[in-house]
Amino acid sequence: MNTVLFQELIRFNRLTSVVRNSLHDVLKAIKGMVVMSAELEDVFDSMMVGKVPVMWAAKSYPSLKPMGSYVSDLIARLQFFKTWINDGMPTVFWLSGFYFTQSFLTGSLQNYARRYRIPIDHLGFEFEVMDQESEMDTKPNDGVYIRGLFMEGARWSRQTKVIDESNPKILFDTVPVIWFKPGVKADFKAKQSYECPVYKTSARRGVLSTTGHSTNFVLDIQLPSDRPHTHWINRGVAMLCQLDD
């Protein structure tokens, strides 16, 4: 996981460097110390209307938030990694806080593969939704605990431990801590469940990056269901790493 942390810090340092330098340059341009280029003018105009500047978005993780919420979200992500550095690996990982979420999931599988000497391409995840909402007392023996997901189109029933219909006037429901349990895919037992897709933003679309991963889709999480999976497909049920507000 140290490699994952190191790579994430490189990406966030690159982003915060662009944010800091662009803001300093805008201040200088306003004072007449440097020329107000097209990029700096876009930064200034975006700040006036509360939109994330194109210069920032080019180096940023996917986000549809307005500027105020985006900055608060960025600070929360930086604080998450700062706590990780100072206090050690967290018991529950904030899945939404990662820049490149797939690298974190691959790192978890690699740890399991090295520990039990199993080829990583034979491994996958099983999922268990826990009773706790955001914190756990101890780390799991294998795999990771994650938090920070929101379910759209349905909700997780704390009583029956299955997907259930949304409550009236509730668009998004917070999902409790989920245990990502690595294992050999051939050993997984089939059960009635819904493969719920997880997206980074509510846009539910993305493009393939140079690594072969989507810029928005993360993975499918199998959740227990007492209804056919087509029921939830028709409702467009998915989980999001972040909301738009």
N, C-alpha and C positions, 0 to 999 in steps of 0.2 A: 504493500500500500504506500510505502514511501515514494516509489516511483510515480504513482498516481498523484500524490500530493505535490511532488516536485513539478510535474508537468502542468498541473492546475495553476500553481503559483506563477509559472512562466507566462501562461495565457492571461492571467489576471494582471500581472505586472505590465504586460504589453498594453492591456486595455486602460489601466489607470494612468499609464504614462501618456497615452493619447489624450485622455480626458484632462489631465493636469496641464499639459503643454498647450492644448487648444484654448483652455480658459485663460492662461497667462498671455497667450498671443492676442486673444480678443481684448483683454484689458489694455495691452500695449497699443493695439489698433485704435481703440477708442480715444486714447491719449494722443494719438498721432505719432507714436514712436516707430510703428511699422505700417506697411501698406495693408489695408483691409482687403485680403484676397477673397476669391469666390468661396473658398472653403470656410474661412473665418466668418464671412457674412452669413453663410448657411448656419453656422453654429449660433451666431447671435440671433438670427431670425427664428431658429428652432426654439431657443430659450424664451423668446417673447411669446410663443404660442404653446409652450409646454410640450414640445415634441423632442424625441431623441435625435440629435444631429446625425446626418449621414456619416460623418467622419467617425463618430463613436460606434455607430451600428456596424460599420465595416470590420471593426475589431472586437465586436461584442458577441456574447451568447444570444440566441434568439429570444426576443422579448417584444411584446406588444403594449407594454406599459407606457403611460405618459411620463414625461421627464421626472416629475417629482417622485412618483412611485418607483421609477427606474433607479434613481439615485439611492433611495432608501433600500431597495432590493440589493443593489450593488454593495452597499455598506454592510448589510446583513450577511452577504456571502463572504465578504472579506473578514468579517468578525468570526464566522464559522471556521475559516481556515486558520485564523490567528489563534483561536482556542485549540484547534487541533495541534498546532505547532507548540504551544505553551504547555498544554495539559496532556498531550498524547492522543492516541487514536480514540475517537469518541465511541461511546457504547451504541448510540443510534446515529446513523449518518443522515444528514439532510440531503436527500436525493436531488431536490430542486436547486441546491446550491452549487452543483458541479457545472463547470463550463462544458466539458465533454463527458457526458454521463456514461457513454458506452465504455470508456476507458476504465472507469470505476468498476463497472460490472465485470469486465474482462479481468481486471486485477483480482477480484474476489474469486473468480473461477480459477485463475492461475495459482492462487494460494492453496486452494483445495487440491488442484492437480499435483502440485509439488508435494503436499503433505501426504497424499495417498498414492503417489506415483501412477496417476491415471492420465492418459492423453486428454488434453483439454478439449479436443473436438468431439469427445464422447460425453462431455458434461453439459448439463443444463441446470435450470433452476426449478425447484418446487417452491410454492408460496404458502405462507400461513399468516393470516391476519390475527394479530395479537389483541388482547383485551386493553392494553395500555394505549393511551391516545398519542403520547409524544416521547415518553422516556421509559427506559428499561433499567433494571437494577444491575444486571450483569451482561457481559457480551456473550453471544452464542458460541458453542464449541466449533461449529462450522457455519460458514456463510456470514451474512450481515443483517442487522436490523436497519430499516430505512423509514423515514417519515417525510411529510411535506407534500403528499399527493392529495388532489381534489377529484372527486368523482362527478361527472356531468351526465345527466340523463337517468340517474338512479342513485341509490345510497347503500352504504353497508349497514346491515341491521346488527346492532350490538346484541340483540336478544337471540335471534335465530342463527346468527353467524353465516348468513348468506346475503347475496345481493337482493335488494328489495326496491319497491317503487319509491320514487322521491316523495318527500313530504310536500304538501301544498306550499307554493310560493318560494320554495328553496331550489335555486338553480344548481348550486354546487354544494356537495357534502364533503367535509374533511374525512379522510381515511385514516384509521388508526395505524399504529406501527405495523409494518409488514416484515416478516422474516423471509429473506431470500436464502433458501436452503440448496446448496449445490449438490449434485448427485449425477449418477450415470443415467443418461436419458433412457436407455433400454430397460432400466429397472423401474421406471415410473409407472404407477398403476393408473389406468384410465378411470375417471370418475366424472359424474355430471358436473360440469363447470362451464364458465363463460371466459373465453380468452379476451380479456379486457385490454385494448391497446392503450399505451401510455404515450402522451405527447408532451413536448416541452411547452408549447403554447396552444391556445384554443384554435389556431388557424387550421390545425389538423392536416397540414400539408408541408412538404419540404422537398429538398433536392438532394441527390446523392453527392456526398463530399468525396474528396480524393481517397479517403480511407474506405469507401464503400458503404459508409453508414449514412442514414438520412439525417438531415440537419434538424428535423423536428421529431420524427418517430423514435422512441426509445426501445421498447420491447412490449411483448404481450404478457400480461399477468393472469394466470388462471385463478379464478375466484369461484368458490362453491356457489351453486345456484339450484333452486328447487323448480326452476322453469327451464324450458328449452333455450338453447343459446340464441335461436332465431328471435325469441322474444326481446332480448336485449339488443340484438343487432338492429331490429326495426326501430328501437328507441335511440339508436346512435350512442349507446353508452360508451364512455371512454374516461380515462383518468388523465389529469393535467398536472404538470409540475408547477405551474404558476397561473394565476389569474390575470386578467387584463387591467385590473384597477390598482 
